[in-house]
Amino acid sequence: MIAILQSIGPGWCREIAELRKKIEVRKTRPRRELPIKVYMYCTIGPHFWRTTKPRDAFYPEGWTCPANGSIFGEYTLRHVEEYPWGPDSGDWAEGERMMYYITTAEGELTGMEYDKFAEYGGGKTLYGWHIEDLAIYDRPKTIRDMHFTNTTTIPARSIVFPPQSWCYVEVPDEH
């Protein structure tokens, strides 16, 4: 079965696990037919070797993710919303203020303030991956536990490191 392995920062993992974040914003979208299963990998966080701050300083309210560096859950991706960049009045007059078309409700579901949303997008189309059928594992799994194969390399190779953002994976039948 083809699925997606998606890297997510620890702060966002918490928002997803606590059901506050229901749309994951990305700069790209899957080209394969939906629905597709998405496995969520919780990243270890910022580059700790470049800072003197303690590890807990990077997590909201002192929270630390027990799944850091592992797969903490999965969801089904059935719908991807497109957030285009364009003029806020609908016409293309010179000097028009440009913005993303995103409703307030969608913004709340992404967990991102509009300024952060705009900064992340940098004037390019963004995509909202709608999180459905969320399952958080009782015990996080390592990438090696899952025996994923990267379907985008020739020849196909076992995945031992997480993707920068996301990648397609071949999932063995036992998962």
Backbone hydrogen bonds, N-H to C=O, Kabsch-Sander energy under -0.5 kcal/mol:
donor,donor_aa,acceptor,acceptor_aa,energy
3,A,169,V,-2.8
4,I,37,K,-2.2
5,L,167,C,-2.7
6,Q,4,I,-0.6
6,Q,39,Y,-3.0
7,S,165,S,-2.8
8,I,41,Y,-2.9
13,C,9,G,-2.2
14,R,10,P,-1.9
15,E,11,G,-1.6
16,I,12,W,-2.5
17,A,13,C,-2.9
18,E,14,R,-2.2
19,L,16,I,-1.8
20,R,15,E,-2.5
21,K,15,E,-1.6
22,K,20,R,-0.6
22,K,109,L,-2.1
23,I,109,L,-1.9
24,E,129,W,-2.7
25,V,23,I,-0.6
26,R,127,Y,-2.8
36,I,77,L,-1.6
38,V,75,Y,-3.1
39,Y,4,I,-3.5
40,M,73,G,-2.8
41,Y,6,Q,-3.4
41,Y,39,Y,-0.6
42,C,40,M,-0.5
42,C,70,S,-3.0
43,T,8,I,-2.7
43,T,41,Y,-0.7
48,F,46,P,-1.5
50,R,47,H,-2.1
51,T,48,F,-1.4
57,A,54,P,-1.7
58,F,55,R,-1.6
59,Y,56,D,-1.4
62,G,59,Y,-1.5
63,W,60,P,-2.6
68,N,65,C,-1.7
69,G,42,C,-2.7
70,S,42,C,-0.7
70,S,67,A,-2.0
71,I,141,K,-4.0
72,F,40,M,-1.9
72,F,70,S,-0.6
73,G,40,M,-0.9
74,E,135,A,-2.4
75,Y,38,V,-2.2
76,T,132,E,-3.3
77,L,36,I,-3.0
77,L,75,Y,-0.5
78,R,76,T,-0.8
78,R,130,H,-0.6
81,E,128,G,-2.7
83,Y,126,L,-3.3
86,G,99,M,-2.7
88,D,97,R,-2.5
90,G,87,P,-0.7
96,E,93,A,-1.9
99,M,86,G,-3.4
101,Y,84,P,-1.7
102,I,100,Y,-1.1
107,G,103,T,-2.5
108,E,104,T,-2.2
109,L,105,A,-1.7
110,T,106,E,-1.3
111,G,107,G,-0.9
112,M,107,G,-0.9
117,F,113,E,-2.3
118,A,114,Y,-3.0
119,E,115,D,-2.3
120,Y,116,K,-2.7
121,G,117,F,-2.3
122,G,118,A,-2.3
124,K,121,G,-1.5
126,L,83,Y,-2.2
127,Y,26,R,-2.8
128,G,81,E,-3.1
129,W,24,E,-3.3
129,W,127,Y,-0.7
130,H,79,H,-2.3
130,H,128,G,-0.7
131,I,22,K,-2.8
132,E,76,T,-1.3
132,E,130,H,-0.6
135,A,74,E,-2.8
137,Y,72,F,-2.2
137,Y,135,A,-0.5
141,K,71,I,-2.7
146,M,142,T,-1.2
147,H,143,I,-0.8
147,H,144,R,-0.6
148,F,143,I,-0.7
149,T,170,E,-1.6
150,N,157,R,-3.2
151,T,149,T,-0.5
151,T,168,Y,-1.0
153,T,150,N,-0.6
157,R,150,N,-0.7
159,I,148,F,-2.1
160,V,158,S,-0.5
167,C,5,L,-1.7
169,V,3,A,-2.6
170,E,149,T,-3.1
171,V,1,M,-3.3
171,V,169,V,-0.6
175,H,172,P,-1.7
